[in-house]
Amino acid sequence: MANFQIQYFSPALARKTIFFASIPNDPQGDGPRTLNVHQKRPTKALFILHGYTGMAENWVPEWMMQHYNVAVFSASAENSFYLDAEATGHKYETMLAIELVDYVRKTFGLAMKPEDTYIAGISMGGFGAIHTGLAHPDRFSKIAGLSAALIVHQIAGMKPGEESKDVLANYAYYAGCFGDLQTVAERDTNPEVLVRKLKAEGRKIPEIYMCCGSEDFLIEPNRGFHRFLEAEGVGHEYHESRGIHDGVFWAEYEPKVMEWLFRDEAE
């Protein structure tokens, strides 16, 4: 396994930033966790997104990366929701979907096609994965959101000085990330708008996997997006089971996400 910490200058962020890369370039042995059906095809690329208050980290165990022959890339996006804000140096969607993917392509020769490139995230990163994947279906073919912070409808209509019991931060923060909160549900910041646009344009919608704990404070937004996808006739996989918004639930579903991403190749 080759592990890298890479620093580069990001025009989207107007500063130097770093990302982490883990590449399974030295599979060992002939056991079921190393040499298998996944080793017979080129390495896939998985971009993983951290949550609110988090930072770049790789939650995919090394044996899973070896087993599925997948390289993992992660970048710190602060508390940006992985969106392009109006402020200079706050274009986090561009940093992730354009700059980082292009850098990986040029440097490692990976993520060259959408069918070889996946995106997954937890909490705020779950929103980021769903939004980014739908905004850039020419770059990502599969999306996984774990306990995704699909809060657009919860923050829509917030006014200066207002706070909501359903969300964690104040108006100024959400306005900084999402822009005008009076129109947030009607713009591309809303994954539902992106789904409808892709359908109207006759474009392929990436495959979607969602999961959330039944006691998670984000369960209703996840159920709502699940119902929206059903109503729009968009195929997806949705799971909920007992759990809250914590590492115990995510540890249960992380291997399930990996299996979902690669199960077609094992058939």
Secondary structure, 3 states (H helix, E strand, C coil): CEEEEEEEEECCCCEEEEEEEEECCCCCCCCCCCCCHHHHCCCEEEEEECCCCCCCCCCCCHHHHHHHCEEEEEECCCCCCCCECCCCCCEHHHHHHHHHHHHHHHHHCCCCCHHHEEEEEECHHHHHHHHHHHHCCCCCCEEEEECCCCCHHHHCCCCCCCECCCCCCEHHHHHHHHCCCCCHHHCCCCHHHHHHHHHHCCCCCCEEEEEEECCCCCHHHHHHHHHHHHHCCCCCEEEEECCCCCHHHHHHHHHHHHHHHHHHHHC
